[in-house]
């Protein structure tokens, strides 16, 4: 209900169509930049460079993906672990303040993916309801002029567990040099058509595609019934005049008629015949209009895009909704060409996003044209927040000459004669930052009656809306805990170590 109230019916695009393969590692980078799968290097959870015979594994891909995220978003990966969803919700509450400061903010809600993989559809729906409640709490404090887009990068299917990777790997022994679903890189001398046809007949894979001998603009594939599919791109792919024709043969041999046409039945492997498709060459927009609600939305376009990427495998496999791999993927996965994996909701609100309102479908990469050119790291301010405070036994001020840098000074025993007087000076740097917390490290000097000595300190700051805490450790004192509540404007009421009341300011 909160999302409905905020975006309205006109802001709900029901059929955003994702890319194949529908993996977060490949999708997030492209959606943000408005790129299709024919551009970029990451096309699955393992990257193989055939020219250099170089392999980047799952962790390498994950590090590349993590490095692409805005620094404040990286903590959100931790919220993808089970039972951390409330931490994600609390982080979401802080977005209005972050938008005001940085202009653009990207926020990840990972937990729907985690619970769907592990516990299934019912748990995923409950997590979406939780997101809706937290979103409502955030939206109530958001400036009405702020523009918002909410989207999923992929869908999810649910079904029995199957070790499909192990099955395919066994089939490929002696045939392939590398395999990372859905890409297969064959040994020299192996025929892609022969391998693709045998693969779908001997494993759970439902389609296997390969480049046809006609060249870059033609991709063919097989299904388990032995039918041969063909996607033929006509014209320059970068041109507005490009068209794509889909046909199939009701057998693998060359003596079978090309369908649809005379002598053909209507056993269309993709089922487009039931939509009225009769073999016409359509533009990508026409394919989207025709198929966005079908079981295989936009499939000819997505497969041809993938095969334009120079890193694509010799054979590309497809395992659709149903079976999926373990061990931690227990209930749901997203690896197919079907609507359950490829169709995603898109919600938009704001002046820049107005052209998208009222639309029923779009390719997800089209969002990139409406997202900020500066990227999701936002517009960094010239400096950080000045802050300070006064307590019964001390006073402190920290000024920021540059963003993520503070220069501070503190006097202890300023008003309390029983407290030994000493002073500290330090320079600090923000080394990690999320939506709730920031971690600072600093170095400087402390001076008291014993002389001057080096100072090393660290501070963890946490804030949720108007309430926060600061935990500080330094080389010259025990741990310090400050609790604070924003009282009015830039003023805080603070409690230090549960024993001293003070007043703080932020500017």
C-alpha positions in Angstrom: 0.0 0.0 0.0 2.8 2.5 0.7 4.3 2.0 -2.8 0.9 2.2 -4.4 0.2 5.5 -2.6 3.5 7.0 -3.5 3.8 6.0 -7.2 0.1 5.6 -8.2 -1.1 3.5 -11.1 0.6 5.7 -13.7 4.0 5.2 -12.1 3.8 1.4 -12.1 5.4 -0.2 -15.2 4.3 -3.8 -14.9 6.6 -5.4 -17.5 10.1 -4.2 -17.3 12.1 -6.8 -19.3 15.5 -7.8 -18.0 18.5 -9.1 -19.9 19.8 -12.6 -20.4 21.4 -14.1 -18.3 19.3 -12.5 -15.5 22.2 -12.4 -13.0 22.8 -9.4 -10.7 26.5 -9.4 -11.4 25.8 -8.7 -15.1 22.6 -6.6 -14.8 23.3 -3.9 -12.2 26.3 -2.5 -14.0 24.4 -2.2 -17.3 21.0 -0.9 -16.0 22.7 2.0 -14.3 24.6 2.9 -17.5 21.9 2.2 -19.9 23.8 -0.7 -21.6 22.5 -3.9 -23.1 24.3 -7.2 -22.9 26.2 -6.7 -26.0 28.4 -4.2 -24.1 30.6 -4.8 -21.0 32.7 -7.7 -19.9 30.7 -9.5 -17.1 28.1 -11.8 -18.7 27.8 -14.5 -16.0 29.3 -15.4 -12.6 32.6 -16.4 -14.2 34.5 -14.5 -16.9 36.6 -16.4 -19.4 38.9 -14.5 -21.8 39.4 -16.9 -24.7 42.2 -14.8 -26.3 44.3 -14.9 -23.2 42.9 -18.1 -21.7 42.3 -16.2 -18.5 39.5 -17.0 -16.0 38.0 -14.7 -13.4 36.0 -16.7 -10.9 32.9 -16.0 -8.9 34.7 -14.0 -6.2 36.6 -12.0 -8.8 33.3 -11.1 -10.4 31.8 -10.2 -7.0 34.7 -7.9 -6.2 34.3 -6.2 -9.6 30.6 -5.8 -8.9 31.2 -4.5 -5.4 33.7 -2.0 -6.6 31.2 -0.6 -9.0 28.7 0.2 -6.2 28.7 3.6 -4.5 30.7 3.5 -1.2 27.6 4.1 0.9 25.8 1.1 -0.8 28.5 -1.5 -0.1 27.3 -2.0 3.5 23.9 -3.0 2.0 25.5 -6.3 0.8 25.7 -7.3 4.5 21.9 -6.8 4.6 21.5 -9.6 2.1 22.3 -12.1 4.8 19.3 -13.8 6.5 17.7 -11.9 9.4 19.3 -8.6 8.6 16.3 -7.1 6.8 15.4 -4.7 9.7 18.9 -3.2 9.4 18.2 -2.6 5.8 14.9 -0.9 6.7 16.5 1.3 9.2 19.1 2.3 6.6 16.2 3.2 4.2 14.8 5.7 6.8 18.0 7.8 6.4 17.6 8.3 2.7 15.8 11.7 2.8 18.8 13.2 4.6 21.3 11.6 2.3 19.4 12.8 -0.8 19.4 16.3 0.6 23.2 16.2 1.1 24.3 14.2 -2.0 21.5 14.9 -4.5 21.5 11.3 -5.9 21.4 8.1 -3.8 21.3 4.5 -4.8 19.9 2.0 -2.3 20.0 -1.8 -2.5 17.4 -4.0 -0.8 19.1 -7.4 -1.1 17.0 -9.5 1.2 14.2 -10.3 -1.2 16.8 -12.2 -3.3 18.2 -14.0 -0.3 15.0 -15.2 1.3 13.6 -16.2 -2.2 16.7 -18.4 -2.9 16.6 -20.0 0.6 13.0 -20.1 1.8 10.9 -19.6 -1.3 8.1 -17.6 -2.6 6.0 -17.0 0.6 9.0 -15.7 2.5 9.9 -13.5 -0.5 6.5 -12.0 -0.5 6.6 -11.3 3.2 9.9 -9.6 2.7 8.4 -7.4 0.0 5.7 -6.4 2.4 8.3 -5.5 4.9 10.1 -3.3 2.3 6.8 -1.6 1.6 6.3 -0.7 5.3 9.9 0.7 5.6 9.5 2.5 2.3 6.4 4.2 3.6 8.3 5.4 6.7 11.0 6.8 4.5 8.6 8.4 1.9 6.7 10.3 4.6 9.9 12.4 5.3 11.0 12.8 1.6 10.8 16.1 -0.2 7.9 15.8 -2.7 10.2 17.2 -5.4 12.6 14.3 -5.1 12.5 11.9 -8.1 12.4 8.2 -7.3 12.7 5.0 -9.3 12.3 1.5 -7.8 13.2 -1.5 -9.9 14.2 -5.1 -9.7 17.1 -6.4 -11.8 15.6 -9.9 -12.2 12.6 -12.1 -11.3 12.7 -15.5 -9.6 11.3 -19.0 -10.3 10.6 -21.7 -7.7 10.9 -25.4 -8.1 12.9 -28.6 -7.2 16.6 -28.6 -6.6 18.8 -30.0 -9.4 22.5 -30.0 -9.8 22.4 -28.7 -13.4 25.9 -27.3 -13.3 27.3 -30.7 -12.4 25.2 -32.4 -15.0 26.4 -30.0 -17.8 30.0 -30.2 -16.5 30.0 -34.0 -16.8 28.5 -33.8 -20.3 31.2 -31.3 -21.4 34.2 -33.4 -20.3 36.5 -33.5 -23.3 34.3 -31.0 -25.2 34.9 -27.7 -23.5 37.8 -25.7 -22.0 35.5 -23.7 -19.7 31.9 -23.5 -18.6 30.1 -20.9 -16.5 26.3 -21.0 -16.9 25.1 -20.1 -19.5 28.4 -19.8 -21.5 30.3 -22.8 -22.8 33.7 -22.3 -24.4 34.5 -25.4 -26.6 37.7 -27.2 -27.2 39.3 -26.5 -30.7 37.6 -28.7 -33.3 34.3 -29.1 -31.5 31.3 -28.2 -33.6 28.9 -25.8 -31.7 25.8 -27.1 -33.5 26.6 -30.8 -32.7 27.4 -30.0 -29.1 24.2 -27.8 -28.7 21.9 -30.5 -30.1 23.4 -33.3 -27.9 23.4 -31.0 -24.8 19.6 -30.4 -24.8 18.9 -34.1 -25.5 21.2 -35.5 -22.8 20.8 -32.9 -20.0 18.0 -30.8 -18.4 18.9 -27.8 -20.5 15.9 -26.6 -22.5 17.7 -24.6 -25.2 21.2 -24.3 -26.5 22.2 -21.5 -28.9 25.2 -20.9 -31.1 26.3 -18.6 -33.9 25.2 -19.9 -37.3 27.6 -20.2 -40.2 25.9 -17.3 -41.9 27.7 -14.9 -39.6 27.3 -12.5 -36.6 23.6 -11.6 -37.4 22.3 -15.2 -37.2 21.9 -17.3 -34.1 20.5 -20.8 -34.1 19.6 -23.2 -31.3 18.0 -26.5 -30.4 15.3 -27.6 -28.0 14.9 -31.2 -26.6 12.4 -32.1 -29.3 15.1 -31.6 -31.9 13.5 -28.4 -33.4 16.0 -25.9 -34.6 15.4 -22.2 -33.8 16.8 -19.3 -35.8 17.1 -15.6 -35.0 18.1 -13.5 -37.9 19.1 -9.8 -37.4 18.5 -7.8 -40.6 20.4 -4.4 -40.8 22.9 -2.6 -38.7 22.3 -3.4 -35.0 23.0 0.3 -34.1 20.5 1.5 -36.6 16.8 2.4 -35.9 16.0 0.3 -39.0 17.3 -3.0 -37.6 14.8 -5.8 -37.7 14.8 -9.4 -36.3 13.1 -12.4 -37.8 12.4 -15.6 -35.9 11.8 -18.9 -37.6 12.2 -22.6 -36.7 12.6 -25.9 -38.4 10.6 -28.9 -37.2 13.8 -31.0 -37.3 17.5 -30.6 -37.3 18.2 -31.6 -40.9 18.2 -29.3 -43.9 15.3 -31.0 -45.6 12.8 -29.7 -43.1 10.7 -26.6 -44.1 11.4 -23.3 -42.5 8.5 -22.3 -40.3 6.1 -20.6 -40.2 5.3 -21.5 -43.8 3.8 -24.1 -46.1 4.0 -27.6 -44.7 4.6 -26.5 -41.1 2.6 -27.4 -38.1 2.3 -24.9 -35.3 4.7 -26.4 -32.8 6.6 -23.1 -32.3 9.3 -23.8 -29.6 8.7 -20.3 -28.1 5.0 -20.2 -28.5 4.9 -16.9 -30.4 2.5 -18.4 -33.1 -0.3 -18.1 -30.5 0.3 -14.4 -30.4 -0.3 -14.1 -34.2 3.3 -14.1 -35.2 3.8 -15.5 -38.7 7.5 -15.0 -39.4 7.6 -11.2 -39.9 10.8 -9.3 -39.5 10.0 -7.0 -36.5 11.9 -4.1 -34.9 13.0 -4.6 -31.3 10.1 -2.3 -30.2 7.6 -4.4 -32.0 9.1 -7.6 -30.4 8.7 -6.0 -27.0 5.1 -4.9 -27.8 4.2 -8.4 -29.0 5.9 -10.6 -26.3 6.3 -8.6 -23.1 3.5 -10.5 -21.4 4.3 -13.9 -23.0 6.2 -16.8 -21.4 9.4 -15.8 -23.3 9.4 -12.0 -23.3 11.8 -10.3 -25.8 13.8 -13.5 -26.3 15.0 -13.0 -29.9 16.3 -9.6 -29.0 18.0 -10.7 -25.8 19.7 -13.7 -27.3 21.1 -11.8 -30.3 22.4 -9.0 -27.9 24.3 -11.6 -25.9 25.9 -13.1 -29.0 27.2 -9.7 -30.0 29.3 -9.6 -26.8 32.8 -10.7 -27.7 33.1 -12.7 -24.5 30.1 -14.8 -25.1 30.6 -18.6 -25.2 30.5 -20.8 -28.3 27.3 -22.3 -27.0 24.8 -20.5 -24.7 22.5 -22.7 -22.7 19.1 -22.0 -21.2 17.5 -23.8 -18.2 14.0 -22.3 -17.6 11.8 -22.0 -14.6 11.8 -25.1 -12.4 15.0 -26.9 -11.6 17.9 -25.0 -9.9 21.2 -25.6 -8.3 22.2 -26.0 -4.6 23.6 -25.9 -2.0 22.3 -22.6 -0.7 19.8 -22.1 -3.5 17.1 -24.3 -1.9 13.8 -22.9 -3.2 14.2 -20.2 -5.9 16.6 -19.1 -8.6 16.7 -16.9 -11.7 18.5 -18.3 -14.7 15.9 -18.7 -17.5 14.4 -16.9 -20.4 10.9 -17.2 -19.0 8.8 -14.3 -17.8 9.1 -15.4 -14.1 12.9 -14.7 -14.4 13.0 -11.9 -17.0 10.0 -9.7 -16.2 10.4 -7.1 -13.4 8.4 -4.3 -11.9 9.5 -0.7 -12.4 8.1 2.2 -10.3 8.8 5.8 -11.2 7.9 9.3 -9.9 9.3 12.7 -10.7 9.6 15.3 -13.4 12.6 13.7 -15.2 10.9 10.3 -15.1 7.5 11.7 -16.3 8.0 10.3 -19.9 7.9 6.8 -18.4 4.7 7.2 -16.4 1.8 5.4 -18.0 3.9 3.0 -19.9 3.2 -0.7 -19.5 6.5 -2.2 -20.6 10.1 -1.3 -21.4 13.6 -2.8 -21.5 15.2 -2.3 -18.2 18.4 -0.7 -19.7 16.2 2.2 -21.0 16.1 3.5 -17.4 19.7 4.5 -17.9 18.7 7.4 -20.1 16.7 8.9 -17.2 19.1 8.3 -14.4 21.7 10.9 -13.2 24.7 11.4 -15.5 26.9 12.0 -12.4 26.4 8.3 -11.4 25.1 7.0 -8.1 28.0 8.2 -6.0 26.1 11.4 -5.9 27.5 14.9 -5.9 30.1 15.1 -3.2 30.0 18.3 -1.1 33.0 20.5 -0.8 33.4 19.7 2.9 31.9 17.5 5.6 29.8 18.6 8.5 31.3 20.8 11.2 30.4 19.5 14.6 31.3 20.0 18.3 30.0 19.7 21.8 30.4 20.8 25.4 30.0 18.6 28.5 30.6 19.2 32.2 34.2 18.2 32.0 35.3 18.8 28.4 34.6 20.7 25.1 35.4 19.5 21.6 35.1 20.9 18.1 35.8 19.2 14.7 35.9 21.3 11.5 36.0 19.9 8.0 38.1 21.7 5.4 37.5 18.9 2.8 34.9 16.2 2.3 35.7 13.1 4.4 38.3 15.0 6.4 38.1 16.6 9.8 40.5 18.6 12.0 39.6 18.5 15.6 40.6 19.8 19.1 39.4 18.9 22.6 40.1 20.4 26.0 39.5 18.1 29.0 39.1 19.7 32.5 38.1 23.0 31.1 35.6 23.7 33.9 36.2 20.9 36.3 39.3 21.6 38.5 39.2 18.0 39.8 39.8 16.7 36.3 43.4 16.8 35.1 43.6 19.3 32.3 44.8 18.1 28.9 44.3 19.0 25.3 44.1 16.9 22.1 44.5 17.9 18.5 43.9 15.5 15.6 43.2 15.0 11.9 40.6 12.4 10.9 39.5 10.6 7.7 36.3 8.8 6.9 37.4 5.4 5.7 34.0 3.6 5.5 30.5 5.0 5.1 27.1 3.6 4.9 23.5 4.9 5.2 23.6 4.6 9.0 27.2 4.5 10.0 30.6 6.2 9.3 34.0 5.0 10.6 36.7 7.6 11.1 40.4 7.1 11.9 42.7 9.9 13.1 46.1 10.8 14.3 47.4 13.7 16.3 48.9 14.6 19.6 47.8 14.9 23.2 49.4 17.4 25.7 49.0 17.3 29.5 51.2 17.8 32.6 53.4 14.9 31.5 54.2 16.5 28.2 53.2 15.8 24.6 52.8 12.4 23.1 51.3 10.9 19.9 47.6 10.2 19.6 45.7 7.6 17.5 41.9 7.4 17.6 39.0 5.8 15.9 35.3 6.8 15.9 32.2 4.9 14.8 29.2 7.2 14.2 25.7 5.8 13.8 22.5 7.8 13.2 18.9 6.9 12.5 16.8 9.9 11.8 17.1 12.1 14.9 18.8 9.6 17.2 22.4 8.4 17.1 25.5 7.2 18.9 29.2 7.6 18.7 31.7 5.1 20.0 35.3 6.4 20.3 38.6 4.7 21.1 42.0 6.4 21.4 45.5 5.7 22.6 45.1 7.9 25.7 41.8 7.0 27.2 39.3 4.1 27.5 36.3 3.7 25.2 33.9 6.7 25.0 30.2 6.4 24.3 28.1 9.4 23.3 24.3 9.1 22.8 22.5 12.0 21.2 19.1 13.2 20.1 18.6 16.0 17.6 16.6 18.5 19.7 16.1 21.4 17.3 17.7 22.5 14.1 21.4 21.7 14.3 21.5 21.2 18.1 21.8 17.8 19.8 21.3 16.8 23.4 24.1 14.4 24.3 24.8 11.9 27.1 28.4 10.8 27.5 29.3 7.5 29.1 25.9 7.6 30.9 27.2 10.2 33.3 27.6 13.6 31.6 24.9 15.6 29.8 26.1 17.9 27.1 25.0 20.0 24.1 26.3 19.4 20.6 26.0 21.2 17.3 26.2 20.2 13.6 26.7 22.6 10.7 
